[in-house]
Amino acid sequence: MDSTFTGDGSHAIEKELDSYFNRYISASKDISMSYERLWVNLHKLIKSGGKRLRPKITLLAYEIFGGKHPDSVVSIAAAHELLHFSLLIHDDIIDRDYMRYGVPNIAGRYQAFYQKHVTNDTDLVHYSHGAALLAGDLMLAGAHELIAQSPVSAEKKQIAQNLLAQSIFDVAGGELLDTEASFIPYTKGDAEKIALYKTSHYSFVIPLLTGAKLAVITAEQEAHLKDYAEALGIAYQLVDDLLGVFGNEETTGKSVLGDIREGKQTFLIEKAMERMPTEDKILFNLAFGNPFATSELIHQAKELLVSSGGKEITEKEIKKYKAKALLAASELRLPKAAEDKLVHLVKITTDRDY
C-alpha cells in the first residue's frame, strides 16, 4: 500500500510495533531463552513483509472523519495489525502452510529449529504447530493490550475494544466456514459469505469504523461506510483468490499450489465448477483437494479454471464490487479530497499483483 496514503502513518505504525516487540523480547528473557526465541521470531516475521493495510485505513478513516489527534490513535491502529498477524499465523496452521512473506513462517521456523531435537515427522509437525499456536495467541492478546494502553478516553477505548471483539467474532465464523468447505457439502453462495466474514469485516469494515468512530461520524454515514467497506473487502478477497491460483509466487510470497491442493471452495472454484462438463470436473478433481497433486495436475486444473469461464466471471465480480464501493463512497457526501482518498483505496487494494 502506498506509504504516503496516510501521511506519516507508516512510520508511526512501524515505531509502535517495534516498541511493542522490543518490550516483550526484553521481558521474555526473564522467563527463558526459548521464550525469547519465540518473540524474536515473531518480530523478524512481521518485519519481513505485510502492507500494514488495516492500521493505515484505521488512521485514514480517523483523518477523513475529522480526527484532530492522529498520534493518540496510532496504538489502536497498530492493534489491527497484531490481530491480522495473529490470524495469519493461525491460518497458516489450518492451511498447513510453512511460508509467509516469502520466508518461513512461525511453524516453518520451528520445524527447522526442532529438527535436531525431534526425529519423528508427526511429532515435528505437532510441536512446530504448537509453537505457532502460542505465537498467534500472543498476538491476539497484544492487540487488546495496545488498545488498553492507548492515550484516548475510556469511552473511546471501549468503542475500539468492542469493535475488535466484533472483528474476532466475525473472522472466526468466516474461517470456520472456509475450513469446513473443504470437506462438508458445499452450499451455493458460501464463497461470498466467507469473503464477507473471513476478510471484509476484519480487514475493512472494523478498521474503517474504528477510525471513524474515534473521530466523528453520523449514523447515516456509518451505514454508507459499512457498505463501502463490505464491498471493497469482498473485492479484495476475490483478488486474493485469483492470486492464490494465478499469482506470481515471488510477488505474493505464497505458494500458488496450496489453494488447489487444500480444496479451497472460493468464488472462483464455485463458478468454474458450475460450468464445467462432467469430464472436466473429473480431471479437475484429480488435483483439487489432493494434497499430493503434482505440478502437472495443478497446471491442468488452472487451465480448466480459465476454459470454464470461472476466472473471467471472478474478474467481472471484482469489478461489480468495486463499483458498489465507489457508489457508497460518493453517498458519504464527504469533501472531494476525502472521497478521493477512499477512491484511491479501492484502486490500490484491488488493482494489485501481490
Secondary structure, DSSP 8 states (H G I E B T S, - for coil): --TTTTTTHHHHHHHHHHHHHHHHHHHHTTT-HHHHHHHHHHHHHHHT----HHHHHHHHHHHHTT-S-GGGGHHHHHHHHHHHHHHHHHHHHHHT--EETTEE-HHHHHHHHHTTT---HHHHHHHHHHHHHHHHHHHHHHHHHHHHTSSS-HHHHHHHHHHHHHHHHHHHHHHHHHHHTTTS---TTHHHHHIIIIIIIIIIIHHHHHHHHHS---HHHHHHHHHHHHHHHHHHHHHHHHHHHHS-HHHHSS-SSHHHHHT---HHHHHHHHH--HHHHHHHTTTTT-TT--HHHHHHHHHHHHHTTHHHHHHHHHHHHHHHHHHHHHHT---HHHHHHHHHHHHHHHS---
